[in-house]
């Protein structure tokens, strides 16, 4: 790979708190190493339509504390096509861009890898998704902030649950990964936690709630990841529980997109800064088709193919902790 002189950065897929901090780190690392940096607006869609501009250290002032992404994000159906990726590559060459940094999740990394493979173009990924569902890194940017948001919301809902002797089913994000549900559920003292990785069965849930009632619990919190395997959506699940547990008055709360927003936590700001600097340094070292992650508190480099592989996260210990602490 020839010496990198110009680097572009984009954010893609769902936004996550800390993306702005990562962009800031990329831009300022480029400035530190005397490399030009270009920001691409609206993700791959902006790449196809040549929506980019040069950024400098002052362009990213006062954004480290802001949620979302000032570069914007968008889904791009055109980039899924070979023709769309060719347009994106043509615009990179037209602007003399030598390498691309993509901040996003698995869908964003899939696009980056295809672009790199088809046109032999250097790319590096930074994991930015609240779901924490990327292989090869202990944490993704935005996950810690989302956890704190969910715990704060559940704490407030518990006040109402206790006041009215109600059972609340609270749906959190996590279509394929239960990290938010499991950790927030333990942190907020939930009685039961339903996650995609474990199918506990509705009958076991009902039995567990009956036992809780017998031990004197007058209200309960059940945290449900949106991808749980009960076979029912959160509202159907609520109706089923109410039909089979007459003693409980059931309410459903879907936290939705509040989990994506808000100022990033200190942890996410520091993580984003580490990974942003690491991405630039990795490109300058001549590496490509890799993701910058964090494992055992150390910044690591893993192939994008590994990042897109089956997750090796194990929840067994946390599930046992949840069972023990919810008796």
C-alpha positions in Angstrom: 0.0 0.0 0.0 1.3 3.4 -1.0 1.8 6.1 1.7 -1.5 7.4 2.9 -1.9 11.1 2.5 -5.7 11.6 2.5 -8.1 9.7 4.7 -11.9 9.9 4.6 -14.2 9.0 7.5 -17.9 8.2 7.6 -20.6 7.0 10.0 -23.0 4.3 8.9 -26.1 2.4 10.1 -27.8 3.3 13.4 -26.3 6.2 15.3 -24.6 5.6 18.7 -23.4 7.9 21.4 -19.7 8.4 21.0 -19.6 8.5 17.2 -18.8 12.2 17.3 -16.0 11.5 19.8 -14.6 8.9 17.3 -14.8 11.3 14.4 -13.0 13.9 16.4 -10.3 11.5 17.3 -9.8 10.5 13.7 -9.7 14.1 12.5 -7.2 15.2 15.1 -5.0 12.1 14.7 -4.9 13.0 11.0 -3.9 16.5 11.9 -1.2 15.2 14.4 0.3 12.9 11.7 0.0 15.6 9.0 -2.5 13.7 6.9 -5.5 15.4 5.3 -8.9 14.2 6.6 -12.3 14.3 4.7 -15.6 13.9 6.4 -18.3 12.0 4.3 -21.9 13.0 5.0 -24.8 10.5 5.3 -22.6 7.4 5.2 -22.3 5.3 2.0 -25.1 7.3 0.5 -23.0 10.4 0.7 -20.0 8.6 -0.7 -22.1 7.7 -3.8 -23.3 11.3 -4.2 -19.8 12.8 -3.4 -21.0 14.6 -0.3 -17.7 15.2 1.5 -15.6 18.0 2.7 -12.1 18.6 4.2 -12.0 18.7 8.0 -9.3 20.0 10.3 -8.8 20.0 14.1 -11.1 23.0 14.6 -13.9 21.5 12.5 -14.5 19.0 15.3 -14.4 21.3 18.3 -17.1 21.0 21.0 -18.5 17.7 19.6 -17.0 15.2 22.0 -19.9 15.6 24.4 -22.7 15.4 21.8 -24.7 12.2 21.0 -25.5 11.2 17.4 -23.2 12.0 14.6 -22.6 15.4 13.0 -21.6 13.6 9.7 -25.2 12.1 9.7 -26.0 8.5 8.9 -28.2 6.8 6.4 -29.1 3.4 5.0 -28.0 3.0 1.4 -29.6 0.5 -0.9 -27.5 1.7 -3.8 -24.3 0.8 -2.0 -25.5 -2.8 -1.9 -25.1 -2.9 -5.6 -21.9 -3.3 -7.6 -22.8 -0.1 -9.5 -23.3 1.9 -6.4 -20.0 0.8 -4.9 -18.2 1.7 -8.1 -19.7 5.2 -7.9 -18.5 5.4 -4.3 -15.0 4.3 -5.3 -14.9 6.7 -8.2 -15.6 9.6 -5.9 -12.9 8.5 -3.5 -10.4 8.5 -6.3 -11.7 11.8 -7.6 -11.1 13.4 -4.3 -7.6 11.8 -4.0 -8.7 9.8 -1.0 -6.2 7.0 -0.2 -8.1 5.2 2.6 -11.4 5.0 4.3 -12.4 4.7 8.0 -15.9 3.4 8.6 -17.6 3.8 12.0 -20.6 1.5 12.4 -21.8 -2.0 12.9 -21.8 -5.3 11.0 -23.8 -4.0 8.1 -21.4 -1.1 7.7 -18.4 -3.4 8.0 -19.8 -5.7 5.3 -20.0 -2.8 2.9 -16.5 -1.7 3.8 -15.1 -5.1 3.2 -16.8 -5.5 -0.2 -15.6 -2.0 -1.3 -12.0 -3.0 -0.3 -12.1 -6.4 -1.9 -13.6 -5.2 -5.2 -11.3 -2.2 -5.7 -8.3 -3.0 -3.6 -9.0 0.0 -1.5 -7.7 0.4 2.1 -10.4 0.4 4.8 -10.5 0.2 8.6 -13.6 -0.2 10.8 -14.4 1.3 14.2 -17.2 -0.6 16.0 -20.0 1.9 16.8 -23.3 0.3 17.8 -25.3 0.3 21.1 -26.0 -3.4 20.8 -22.4 -4.5 21.5 -22.8 -7.3 19.0 -19.5 -7.1 17.1 -17.1 -10.0 17.4 -13.4 -9.3 18.3 -14.0 -6.4 20.7 -15.2 -6.4 24.3 -17.2 -3.2 23.9 -18.5 -1.1 21.0 -18.9 2.7 21.0 -22.3 3.7 22.4 -23.0 0.5 24.4 -22.0 1.9 27.8 -24.2 5.0 27.3 -27.2 3.0 26.2 -26.8 0.8 29.3 -26.9 3.8 31.6 -29.9 5.2 29.8 -31.8 1.9 30.1 -31.0 1.5 33.8 -32.1 5.1 34.5 -35.4 4.5 32.7 -36.0 1.2 34.5 -35.3 2.8 37.9 -38.1 5.4 37.2 -40.5 2.7 36.0 -39.9 0.7 39.1 -41.1 3.6 41.2 -44.5 3.3 39.5 -44.5 -0.5 39.6 -43.9 -0.4 43.3 -46.6 2.2 43.9 -49.3 0.3 42.1 -48.2 -3.3 42.6 -47.8 -3.7 38.9 -45.7 -6.0 36.7 -43.8 -4.1 34.0 -42.5 -5.7 30.8 -39.8 -3.4 29.5 -38.5 -3.9 25.9 -34.9 -2.8 25.2 -32.9 -3.0 21.9 -31.1 -6.1 21.0 -32.4 -8.0 18.0 -29.6 -10.6 18.0 -27.7 -9.8 21.2 -28.9 -9.7 24.8 -26.0 -7.6 26.2 -28.2 -4.5 26.9 -31.1 -6.5 28.4 -28.9 -8.8 30.5 -26.6 -6.2 32.0 -29.2 -3.5 32.4 -31.6 -6.1 33.9 -29.0 -7.1 36.5 -28.1 -3.4 37.2 -31.7 -2.4 37.7 -32.7 -5.4 39.7 -35.1 -7.1 37.2 -36.9 -10.2 38.3 -36.6 -11.8 34.9 -34.5 -11.1 31.7 -35.3 -12.5 28.3 -32.5 -12.5 25.7 -32.2 -13.8 22.1 -29.3 -16.2 23.1 -31.4 -18.1 25.6 -35.0 -19.4 25.1 -36.2 -19.8 28.7 -39.8 -20.5 27.6 -43.0 -18.7 28.6 -44.0 -21.4 31.1 -40.8 -21.0 33.0 -41.4 -17.3 33.1 -44.9 -17.8 34.5 -43.7 -20.2 37.1 -40.9 -17.9 38.2 -43.3 -15.0 38.6 -45.6 -17.3 40.7 -42.7 -18.1 43.0 -41.8 -14.4 43.3 -45.4 -13.7 44.3 -45.4 -16.4 47.0 -42.2 -15.0 48.5 -43.9 -11.6 49.0 -43.0 -9.6 45.9 -45.8 -7.2 45.1 -44.3 -5.8 41.9 -41.9 -7.0 39.2 -39.8 -5.8 36.4 -39.1 -8.1 33.4 -36.6 -6.8 30.9 -37.1 -8.2 27.3 -34.6 -7.8 24.5 -36.5 -7.1 21.2 -35.1 -10.3 19.7 -36.1 -12.7 22.5 -37.2 -16.2 21.5 -40.5 -16.4 23.3 -42.3 -16.3 20.0 -44.5 -13.4 21.0 -44.0 -9.7 20.7 -43.8 -7.6 23.9 -47.6 -6.8 23.8 -48.6 -10.4 23.2 -46.3 -11.5 25.9 -47.9 -9.0 28.3 -51.4 -10.2 27.5 -50.3 -13.9 28.0 -48.8 -13.1 31.4 -51.9 -11.2 32.5 -54.2 -14.0 31.4 -52.1 -16.6 33.4 -51.3 -14.5 36.5 -54.5 -12.9 37.8 -52.7 -11.3 40.8 -50.6 -9.1 38.6 -51.7 -5.9 36.7 -49.4 -5.9 33.7 -48.0 -2.9 31.8 -45.7 -2.8 28.8 -43.1 -0.1 28.1 -41.0 0.0 24.9 -37.9 2.2 25.5 -37.2 2.5 21.8 -34.9 5.1 20.4 -34.2 7.0 23.6 -31.5 4.3 24.0 -29.6 5.7 21.0 -29.6 9.3 22.1 -28.0 11.5 24.8 -24.5 12.7 25.7 -22.0 9.8 25.6 -20.6 8.5 28.9 -17.0 9.2 29.9 -16.2 5.5 29.1 -17.6 5.9 25.5 -15.8 9.1 25.0 -12.5 7.6 26.0 -13.1 4.4 24.1 -14.0 6.3 20.9 -10.9 8.4 21.3 -8.7 5.4 21.6 -10.2 3.6 18.6 -10.2 6.7 16.4 -6.5 7.3 17.0 -5.9 3.6 16.5 -7.7 3.5 13.2 -5.5 6.3 11.7 -2.3 4.8 13.0 -3.3 1.4 11.6 -3.8 2.9 8.1 -0.5 4.7 8.3 1.1 1.3 9.2 -0.1 0.0 5.9 -2.9 -2.3 7.3 -6.3 -2.7 5.7 -9.5 -4.8 6.0 -9.3 -4.7 9.8 -11.3 -3.4 12.7 -9.9 -1.6 15.7 -11.4 -3.0 18.9 -10.7 -3.2 22.7 -9.9 -6.6 24.4 -9.0 -6.7 28.1 -8.6 -2.9 28.0 -6.0 -3.1 25.2 -6.6 -1.7 21.7 -6.4 -4.6 19.3 -6.6 -5.1 15.5 -8.7 -7.9 14.1 -9.6 -8.8 10.5 -13.0 -7.5 9.3 -13.8 -11.1 8.5 -13.4 -12.0 12.2 -15.5 -9.0 13.3 -18.3 -10.2 11.0 -18.1 -13.8 12.3 -20.1 -15.5 15.0 -19.8 -13.8 18.3 -17.8 -15.5 21.0 -19.4 -13.6 23.9 -20.6 -16.0 26.6 -23.4 -15.0 28.9 -23.5 -18.1 31.2 -22.0 -16.5 34.2 -24.1 -13.3 34.0 -27.2 -15.4 33.5 -26.4 -17.3 36.7 -25.8 -14.0 38.5 -29.2 -12.8 37.3 -30.9 -16.0 38.6 -29.2 -15.8 42.0 -29.9 -12.1 42.6 -33.5 -12.1 41.5 -34.8 -14.7 44.1 
